[in-house]
């Protein structure tokens, strides 16, 4: 199942502890990529992450995202949605 996760920033970080947390975040995102859960990752113009995940369920995606250090520290949260194929072309084929 394809899932999209859109980051929401809850608070801002600064200082040297922020740099360490961002490194830990990158390591964990990479670990999820190696497990083939995170398939794609993008940043918006506001530097919020958009992740495309491939999971067996919405719950599995939420559990994976909960392992991210920025989520665990309350800095960010994700809005998570299942993606379904667009089936509107079928309307054209019936014409």
TORZALO-594751 format. One record per residue: residue number from 1; residue in one letter; z, y, x of N, C-alpha, C, CB in turn. Coordinates in nm, 4 decimals, decimal comma, m for minus. Each point is the difference from the previous one (the first is absolute). Glycine has a CB too. Example, Ala and Ser with C-alpha at 12.3 -4.5 7.8 and 13.67 -1.06 7.14 Angstrom:
! TORZALO-594751
+------+------+----------+----------+----------+----------+----------+----------+----------+----------+----------+----------+----------+----------+
: resi : resn :     n.pz :     n.py :     n.px :    ca.pz :    ca.py :    ca.px :     c.pz :     c.py :     c.px :    cb.pz :    cb.py :    cb.px :
+------+------+----------+----------+----------+----------+----------+----------+----------+----------+----------+----------+----------+----------+
:    1 :    A :   0,7800 :  m0,5690 :   1,3190 :   0,0000 :   0,1190 :  m0,0890 :   0,0000 :   0,1200 :   0,0900 :   0,1246 :  m0,1173 :  m0,1892 :
:    2 :    S :  m0,1966 :   0,2223 :   0,1542 :   0,0060 :   0,1190 :   0,0820 :   0,0730 :   0,1090 :  m0,0770 :  m0,2145 :  m0,0628 :   0,1184 :
+------+------+----------+----------+----------+----------+----------+----------+----------+----------+----------+----------+----------+----------+
! end
This chain:
! TORZALO-594751
+------+------+----------+----------+----------+----------+----------+----------+----------+----------+----------+----------+----------+----------+
: resi : resn :     n.pz :     n.py :     n.px :    ca.pz :    ca.py :    ca.px :     c.pz :     c.py :     c.px :    cb.pz :    cb.py :    cb.px :
+------+------+----------+----------+----------+----------+----------+----------+----------+----------+----------+----------+----------+----------+
:    1 :    X :   0,0000 :  m0,1170 :   0,0854 :   0,0000 :   0,1170 :  m0,0854 :   0,0000 :   0,1235 :   0,0902 :   0,1230 :  m0,1238 :  m0,1875 :
:    2 :    X :  m0,2087 :   0,2182 :   0,1558 :  m0,0081 :   0,1244 :   0,0761 :   0,0963 :   0,1011 :  m0,0620 :  m0,2428 :  m0,0453 :   0,0642 :
:    3 :    X :   0,3199 :   0,1108 :   0,0232 :   0,1034 :   0,0949 :  m0,0410 :  m0,0222 :   0,1307 :   0,0749 :   0,1656 :  m0,1873 :  m0,0477 :
:    4 :    X :  m0,1446 :   0,2985 :  m0,0205 :  m0,0009 :   0,1295 :   0,0680 :   0,1416 :   0,0567 :  m0,0046 :  m0,2447 :   0,0423 :  m0,0614 :
:    5 :    X :   0,2887 :   0,0089 :   0,1761 :   0,1330 :   0,0599 :   0,0101 :  m0,0171 :   0,1428 :   0,0508 :   0,1112 :  m0,2264 :   0,0442 :
:    6 :    X :  m0,0626 :   0,3216 :  m0,1228 :  m0,0138 :   0,1411 :   0,0338 :   0,1373 :   0,0579 :   0,0331 :  m0,2035 :   0,0207 :  m0,1495 :
:    7 :    X :   0,2145 :   0,0302 :   0,2697 :   0,1283 :   0,0526 :   0,0478 :   0,0413 :   0,1267 :  m0,0728 :  m0,0483 :  m0,0994 :   0,2215 :
:    8 :    X :   0,1786 :   0,1087 :  m0,2462 :   0,0636 :   0,1231 :  m0,0467 :   0,1064 :   0,0371 :   0,1022 :  m0,0444 :  m0,0541 :  m0,2465 :
:    9 :    X :   0,0374 :   0,1733 :   0,2984 :   0,0995 :   0,0453 :   0,0968 :   0,1249 :   0,0452 :  m0,0750 :  m0,1812 :   0,0699 :   0,1638 :
:   10 :    X :   0,2960 :  m0,1229 :  m0,1231 :   0,1261 :   0,0338 :  m0,0657 :   0,0797 :   0,1032 :   0,0787 :   0,0039 :  m0,2282 :  m0,0983 :
:   11 :    X :  m0,0182 :   0,2253 :   0,2300 :   0,0640 :   0,1003 :   0,0853 :  m0,0765 :   0,0086 :   0,1318 :   0,2269 :  m0,0434 :  m0,1068 :
:   12 :    X :  m0,2088 :   0,1534 :   0,1772 :  m0,0702 :   0,0202 :   0,1271 :   0,0897 :  m0,0353 :   0,1171 :  m0,1380 :   0,1803 :  m0,1043 :
:   13 :    X :   0,0745 :  m0,2238 :   0,2101 :   0,0709 :  m0,0368 :   0,1222 :  m0,0428 :   0,0923 :   0,1129 :   0,0162 :  m0,2401 :  m0,0757 :
:   14 :    X :   0,0731 :   0,2583 :   0,1707 :  m0,0354 :   0,0723 :   0,1217 :   0,0919 :  m0,0462 :   0,1121 :  m0,0818 :   0,2005 :  m0,1327 :
:   15 :    X :   0,0463 :  m0,1642 :   0,2545 :   0,0833 :  m0,0335 :   0,1147 :  m0,0360 :  m0,1331 :   0,0625 :   0,1795 :   0,1316 :  m0,1029 :
:   16 :    X :  m0,1029 :  m0,1682 :   0,2040 :  m0,0288 :  m0,1219 :   0,0767 :   0,0247 :  m0,1266 :  m0,0815 :   0,0599 :   0,1231 :   0,2078 :
:   17 :    X :   0,0347 :  m0,1202 :  m0,2997 :   0,0236 :  m0,1186 :  m0,0819 :  m0,1197 :  m0,0266 :  m0,0910 :   0,2480 :   0,0432 :   0,0074 :
:   18 :    X :  m0,3187 :   0,0628 :  m0,0473 :  m0,1209 :  m0,0160 :  m0,0820 :  m0,1069 :  m0,0747 :   0,0780 :   0,0532 :   0,2120 :  m0,1241 :
:   19 :    X :  m0,0698 :  m0,1788 :   0,2511 :  m0,1015 :  m0,0662 :   0,0831 :   0,0275 :  m0,1494 :   0,0099 :  m0,0315 :   0,2117 :   0,1310 :
:   20 :    X :   0,1565 :  m0,2485 :  m0,1144 :   0,0361 :  m0,1422 :   0,0069 :  m0,0266 :  m0,0706 :  m0,1321 :   0,1738 :   0,0547 :   0,1706 :
:   21 :    X :  m0,1424 :   0,0114 :  m0,2803 :  m0,0219 :  m0,0589 :  m0,1314 :  m0,1495 :  m0,0181 :  m0,0273 :   0,2134 :   0,1056 :  m0,0816 :
:   22 :    X :  m0,2943 :  m0,0071 :   0,1211 :  m0,1453 :  m0,0113 :  m0,0191 :  m0,0582 :  m0,1143 :   0,0839 :  m0,0110 :   0,2470 :  m0,0473 :
:   23 :    X :   0,0631 :  m0,2676 :   0,1670 :  m0,0449 :  m0,1132 :   0,0831 :   0,0360 :  m0,1326 :  m0,0667 :   0,0273 :   0,1399 :   0,2084 :
:   24 :    X :   0,0939 :  m0,1479 :  m0,2605 :   0,0423 :  m0,1218 :  m0,0697 :  m0,0869 :  m0,0246 :  m0,1225 :   0,2349 :   0,0340 :   0,0815 :
:   25 :    X :  m0,2696 :   0,0732 :  m0,1512 :  m0,0863 :  m0,0096 :  m0,1172 :  m0,1370 :  m0,0574 :   0,0386 :   0,1207 :   0,1960 :  m0,1049 :
:   26 :    X :  m0,1784 :  m0,1413 :   0,2123 :  m0,1316 :  m0,0465 :   0,0454 :   0,0054 :  m0,1481 :   0,0382 :  m0,0541 :   0,2324 :   0,0820 :
:   27 :    X :   0,1613 :  m0,2734 :  m0,0151 :   0,0148 :  m0,1414 :   0,0377 :   0,0047 :  m0,0902 :  m0,1239 :   0,1229 :   0,0702 :   0,2083 :
:   28 :    X :  m0,0484 :  m0,0275 :  m0,3101 :   0,0142 :  m0,0825 :  m0,1198 :  m0,1293 :  m0,0026 :  m0,0815 :   0,2447 :   0,0541 :  m0,0050 :
:   29 :    X :  m0,3147 :   0,0574 :  m0,0034 :  m0,1293 :   0,0005 :  m0,0689 :  m0,0954 :  m0,0955 :   0,0724 :   0,0354 :   0,2403 :  m0,0784 :
:   30 :    X :  m0,0337 :  m0,2368 :   0,2111 :  m0,0842 :  m0,0907 :   0,0777 :   0,0387 :  m0,1457 :  m0,0250 :  m0,0284 :   0,1783 :   0,1746 :
:   31 :    X :   0,1580 :  m0,2064 :  m0,1844 :   0,0454 :  m0,1367 :  m0,0293 :  m0,0519 :  m0,0455 :  m0,1365 :   0,2067 :   0,0374 :   0,1402 :
:   32 :    X :  m0,2049 :   0,0510 :  m0,2390 :  m0,0534 :  m0,0341 :  m0,1324 :  m0,1514 :  m0,0181 :   0,0052 :   0,1879 :   0,1270 :  m0,1075 :
:   33 :    X :  m0,2539 :  m0,0517 :   0,1947 :  m0,1442 :  m0,0167 :   0,0195 :  m0,0293 :  m0,1377 :   0,0599 :  m0,0269 :   0,2497 :   0,0318 :
:   34 :    X :   0,1056 :  m0,2888 :   0,0680 :  m0,0198 :  m0,1308 :   0,0636 :   0,0268 :  m0,1146 :  m0,0975 :   0,0643 :   0,1009 :   0,2199 :
:   35 :    X :   0,0230 :  m0,0789 :  m0,3174 :   0,0268 :  m0,1009 :  m0,1031 :  m0,1071 :   0,0029 :  m0,1096 :   0,2464 :   0,0196 :   0,0478 :
:   36 :    X :  m0,3444 :   0,0692 :  m0,0313 :  m0,1111 :   0,0171 :  m0,0938 :   0,0463 :   0,0467 :  m0,1381 :  m0,1227 :  m0,1769 :   0,1246 :
:   37 :    X :   0,2330 :   0,2512 :  m0,1277 :   0,0460 :   0,0611 :  m0,1248 :  m0,0570 :   0,1410 :  m0,0131 :   0,2120 :  m0,1376 :   0,0074 :
:   38 :    X :  m0,2065 :   0,2152 :   0,1007 :  m0,0618 :   0,1321 :   0,0014 :  m0,1427 :  m0,0180 :   0,0501 :   0,2235 :   0,1196 :   0,0400 :
:   39 :    X :  m0,3193 :  m0,0812 :  m0,1225 :  m0,1424 :  m0,0140 :   0,0355 :  m0,0591 :   0,1296 :   0,0503 :  m0,0207 :  m0,1781 :  m0,1696 :
:   40 :    X :   0,0634 :   0,2898 :   0,1115 :  m0,0525 :   0,1312 :   0,0372 :   0,1136 :   0,1007 :  m0,0106 :  m0,2348 :  m0,0592 :  m0,0802 :
:   41 :    X :   0,2260 :   0,1641 :   0,1630 :   0,0984 :   0,1089 :  m0,0092 :  m0,0721 :   0,1309 :   0,0293 :   0,1925 :  m0,1527 :   0,0703 :
:   42 :    X :  m0,1607 :   0,2522 :  m0,1515 :  m0,0611 :   0,1321 :   0,0118 :   0,1091 :   0,1048 :  m0,0089 :  m0,2169 :  m0,0820 :  m0,1009 :
:   43 :    X :   0,1835 :   0,2037 :   0,1420 :   0,0889 :   0,1140 :  m0,0179 :  m0,0729 :   0,1057 :  m0,0819 :   0,1194 :  m0,0482 :   0,2191 :
:   44 :    X :  m0,0482 :   0,1100 :  m0,3120 :  m0,0562 :   0,1105 :  m0,0762 :   0,0082 :   0,1268 :   0,0848 :   0,0665 :  m0,1084 :  m0,2206 :
:   45 :    X :  m0,1244 :   0,2166 :   0,1694 :   0,0067 :   0,1281 :   0,0709 :   0,1448 :   0,0477 :   0,0139 :  m0,2287 :   0,0586 :  m0,0873 :
:   46 :    X :   0,3181 :  m0,1065 :   0,0029 :   0,1426 :   0,0345 :   0,0076 :   0,0775 :  m0,0992 :   0,0864 :  m0,0166 :   0,1042 :  m0,2269 :
:   47 :    X :  m0,0551 :  m0,1927 :   0,2953 :   0,0588 :  m0,1013 :   0,0890 :   0,0830 :  m0,1038 :  m0,0735 :   0,0027 :   0,1706 :   0,1771 :
:   48 :    X :  m0,0351 :  m0,1961 :  m0,3029 :   0,0628 :  m0,1090 :  m0,0741 :  m0,0870 :  m0,1244 :   0,0141 :   0,1071 :   0,1623 :  m0,1645 :
:   49 :    X :  m0,0439 :  m0,2762 :   0,1802 :  m0,0718 :  m0,1256 :   0,0214 :  m0,0493 :  m0,0583 :  m0,1313 :   0,1385 :  m0,0427 :   0,2027 :
:   50 :    X :  m0,2575 :  m0,0136 :  m0,1959 :  m0,0569 :  m0,0799 :  m0,1080 :  m0,0277 :  m0,1367 :   0,0612 :  m0,1042 :   0,2030 :  m0,1233 :
:   51 :    X :   0,1697 :  m0,3067 :   0,0719 :  m0,0187 :  m0,1343 :   0,0520 :  m0,0704 :  m0,0856 :  m0,1029 :   0,2043 :   0,0230 :   0,1423 :
:   52 :    X :  m0,2973 :  m0,1044 :  m0,0948 :  m0,0624 :  m0,1018 :  m0,0832 :   0,0551 :  m0,1324 :   0,0493 :  m0,2137 :   0,1375 :  m0,0425 :
:   53 :    X :   0,2788 :  m0,2105 :  m0,0474 :   0,0617 :  m0,1267 :   0,0356 :  m0,0700 :  m0,1136 :  m0,0724 :   0,2198 :   0,1145 :   0,0392 :
:   54 :    X :  m0,2106 :  m0,2322 :   0,0181 :  m0,0481 :  m0,1227 :  m0,0642 :   0,1209 :  m0,0908 :  m0,0116 :  m0,2392 :   0,0218 :   0,0932 :
:   55 :    X :   0,2899 :  m0,0369 :  m0,2160 :   0,1226 :  m0,0764 :  m0,0238 :  m0,0195 :  m0,0924 :  m0,1192 :   0,1400 :   0,1868 :   0,0955 :
:   56 :    X :  m0,0508 :  m0,2824 :  m0,1082 :  m0,0068 :  m0,0922 :  m0,1130 :   0,0524 :   0,0633 :  m0,1284 :   0,0261 :  m0,1894 :   0,1593 :
:   57 :    X :   0,0551 :   0,2959 :  m0,1455 :   0,0562 :   0,0648 :  m0,1181 :   0,0409 :   0,1417 :   0,0350 :   0,0797 :  m0,2212 :  m0,0901 :
:   58 :    X :  m0,0566 :   0,2993 :  m0,0135 :   0,0514 :   0,1356 :   0,0184 :   0,1373 :  m0,0065 :   0,0673 :  m0,1284 :   0,0815 :  m0,2035 :
:   59 :    X :   0,2079 :  m0,1799 :   0,1650 :   0,1327 :  m0,0174 :   0,0590 :  m0,0056 :  m0,0254 :   0,1494 :   0,0775 :  m0,0883 :  m0,2168 :
:   60 :    X :  m0,1741 :   0,0064 :   0,2605 :  m0,0138 :  m0,0267 :   0,1429 :  m0,0363 :   0,1281 :   0,0750 :  m0,0703 :  m0,2368 :  m0,0503 :
:   61 :    X :  m0,0147 :   0,3189 :  m0,0083 :  m0,0367 :   0,1275 :   0,0619 :   0,1227 :   0,0907 :   0,0105 :  m0,2347 :  m0,0207 :  m0,0915 :
:   62 :    X :   0,3123 :   0,0280 :  m0,0155 :   0,1198 :   0,0832 :   0,0018 :   0,1004 :  m0,0490 :   0,1033 :  m0,0361 :   0,0519 :  m0,2410 :
:   63 :    X :   0,0501 :  m0,1832 :   0,2548 :   0,0905 :  m0,0561 :   0,1013 :  m0,0482 :   0,0346 :   0,1403 :   0,0592 :  m0,1876 :  m0,1561 :
:   64 :    X :  m0,1893 :   0,1789 :   0,1789 :  m0,0559 :   0,0332 :   0,1318 :   0,0250 :   0,1474 :   0,0321 :  m0,1772 :  m0,1787 :  m0,0274 :
:   65 :    X :   0,1520 :   0,2656 :  m0,0686 :   0,0203 :   0,1434 :   0,0223 :   0,1471 :   0,0330 :   0,0221 :  m0,2010 :   0,0472 :  m0,1404 :
:   66 :    X :   0,2895 :  m0,1232 :   0,0807 :   0,1438 :   0,0220 :   0,0171 :   0,0469 :  m0,0275 :   0,1425 :   0,0305 :  m0,0599 :  m0,2390 :
:   67 :    X :  m0,1120 :  m0,0099 :   0,3192 :   0,0363 :  m0,0272 :   0,1392 :  m0,0314 :   0,1162 :   0,0927 :  m0,0400 :  m0,2396 :  m0,0441 :
:   68 :    X :  m0,0292 :   0,3400 :  m0,0060 :  m0,0374 :   0,1136 :   0,0848 :   0,1214 :   0,0890 :   0,0277 :  m0,2338 :  m0,0065 :  m0,0944 :
:   69 :    X :   0,2560 :   0,0423 :   0,2208 :   0,1166 :   0,0810 :   0,0363 :   0,0101 :   0,1331 :  m0,0746 :  m0,0127 :  m0,1062 :   0,2213 :
:   70 :    X :  m0,1009 :   0,1722 :  m0,2479 :   0,0064 :   0,1270 :  m0,0722 :   0,0433 :  m0,0202 :  m0,1451 :  m0,1790 :   0,0903 :   0,1498 :
:   71 :    X :   0,1440 :  m0,2040 :  m0,2077 :   0,0457 :  m0,0324 :  m0,1358 :   0,1489 :  m0,0318 :   0,0038 :  m0,2294 :  m0,0882 :  m0,0635 :
:   72 :    X :   0,2698 :   0,0059 :   0,1598 :   0,1408 :  m0,0398 :   0,0109 :   0,0926 :   0,1189 :   0,0236 :  m0,0757 :  m0,2194 :   0,0890 :
:   73 :    X :   0,0244 :   0,3210 :  m0,0183 :   0,0839 :   0,1171 :   0,0288 :  m0,0080 :   0,1073 :  m0,1082 :  m0,0318 :  m0,0473 :   0,2409 :
:   74 :    X :  m0,0457 :   0,0205 :  m0,3475 :  m0,0070 :   0,0943 :  m0,1113 :  m0,0885 :   0,1212 :   0,0243 :   0,2244 :  m0,0749 :  m0,0572 :
:   75 :    X :  m0,3099 :   0,0677 :   0,1574 :  m0,0885 :   0,1117 :   0,0323 :  m0,1231 :   0,0003 :  m0,0904 :   0,0805 :  m0,0069 :   0,2376 :
:   76 :    X :  m0,1320 :  m0,1119 :  m0,2679 :  m0,1180 :  m0,0123 :  m0,0864 :   0,0223 :  m0,1104 :  m0,1029 :  m0,1497 :   0,0812 :   0,1871 :
:   77 :    X :   0,0664 :  m0,0779 :  m0,2890 :  m0,0083 :  m0,1070 :  m0,0997 :  m0,1484 :  m0,0188 :  m0,0289 :   0,2309 :   0,0529 :  m0,1038 :
:   78 :    X :  m0,2641 :  m0,1574 :   0,0339 :  m0,1396 :  m0,0271 :  m0,0334 :  m0,0165 :  m0,0195 :  m0,1497 :  m0,0340 :  m0,1039 :   0,2247 :
:   79 :    X :  m0,0753 :   0,1586 :  m0,2767 :  m0,0471 :  m0,0343 :  m0,1343 :  m0,0984 :  m0,1140 :   0,0210 :   0,0315 :   0,2390 :  m0,0970 :
:   80 :    X :  m0,0074 :  m0,3526 :   0,0330 :  m0,0757 :  m0,1221 :   0,0262 :  m0,0739 :  m0,0428 :  m0,1268 :   0,1675 :  m0,0706 :   0,1766 :
:   81 :    X :  m0,2970 :   0,0417 :  m0,1621 :  m0,0828 :  m0,0368 :  m0,1147 :  m0,0940 :  m0,1140 :   0,0361 :   0,0139 :   0,2350 :  m0,0860 :
:   82 :    X :  m0,0359 :  m0,3250 :  m0,0094 :  m0,1010 :  m0,1046 :   0,0155 :  m0,1379 :   0,0638 :  m0,0149 :   0,1585 :  m0,1789 :  m0,0898 :
:   83 :    X :  m0,2534 :   0,1314 :   0,1683 :  m0,1386 :   0,0440 :  m0,0142 :  m0,0803 :  m0,1135 :  m0,0620 :   0,0196 :   0,1566 :   0,1997 :
:   84 :    X :  m0,0996 :  m0,1219 :  m0,2979 :  m0,0842 :  m0,0983 :  m0,0681 :  m0,1462 :   0,0411 :   0,0154 :   0,1850 :  m0,0535 :  m0,1662 :
:   85 :    X :  m0,2760 :  m0,0423 :   0,1705 :  m0,1413 :   0,0343 :   0,0125 :  m0,0477 :   0,0823 :  m0,1187 :  m0,0365 :  m0,2085 :   0,1319 :
:   86 :    X :  m0,0529 :   0,2999 :  m0,1043 :  m0,0623 :   0,0787 :  m0,1055 :  m0,1000 :  m0,0888 :  m0,0726 :   0,0308 :   0,2166 :   0,1299 :
:   87 :    X :  m0,0186 :  m0,2240 :  m0,2606 :  m0,0867 :  m0,0885 :  m0,0772 :  m0,0938 :   0,0780 :  m0,0939 :   0,1789 :  m0,1758 :   0,0129 :
:   88 :    X :  m0,1855 :   0,3063 :   0,0060 :  m0,0814 :   0,0837 :  m0,0861 :  m0,1484 :  m0,0264 :   0,0099 :   0,1739 :   0,1674 :   0,0209 :
:   89 :    X :  m0,2190 :  m0,2217 :   0,0924 :  m0,1439 :  m0,0287 :   0,0131 :  m0,0468 :  m0,1034 :  m0,1008 :   0,0152 :   0,0550 :   0,2416 :
:   90 :    X :   0,0768 :  m0,1390 :  m0,2883 :  m0,0352 :  m0,0999 :  m0,0998 :  m0,0556 :   0,0627 :  m0,1267 :   0,1761 :  m0,1470 :   0,0933 :
:   91 :    X :  m0,1311 :   0,2678 :  m0,1237 :  m0,0515 :   0,0709 :  m0,1165 :  m0,1494 :   0,0292 :   0,0158 :   0,2273 :   0,1015 :  m0,0377 :
:   92 :    X :  m0,2695 :  m0,0736 :   0,1585 :  m0,1408 :   0,0297 :   0,0265 :  m0,0866 :  m0,1255 :  m0,0123 :   0,0707 :   0,1869 :   0,1518 :
:   93 :    X :  m0,0155 :  m0,2985 :  m0,1101 :  m0,0759 :  m0,1243 :   0,0009 :  m0,0290 :  m0,0502 :  m0,1415 :   0,1044 :  m0,0559 :   0,2198 :
:   94 :    X :  m0,0276 :   0,1023 :  m0,3178 :  m0,0188 :  m0,0437 :  m0,1385 :  m0,1100 :   0,0808 :  m0,0707 :   0,2421 :  m0,0683 :  m0,0066 :
:   95 :    X :  m0,2870 :   0,1753 :   0,0719 :  m0,1049 :   0,0835 :  m0,0620 :  m0,1365 :  m0,0661 :   0,0057 :   0,1295 :   0,2020 :   0,0628 :
+------+------+----------+----------+----------+----------+----------+----------+----------+----------+----------+----------+----------+----------+
! end
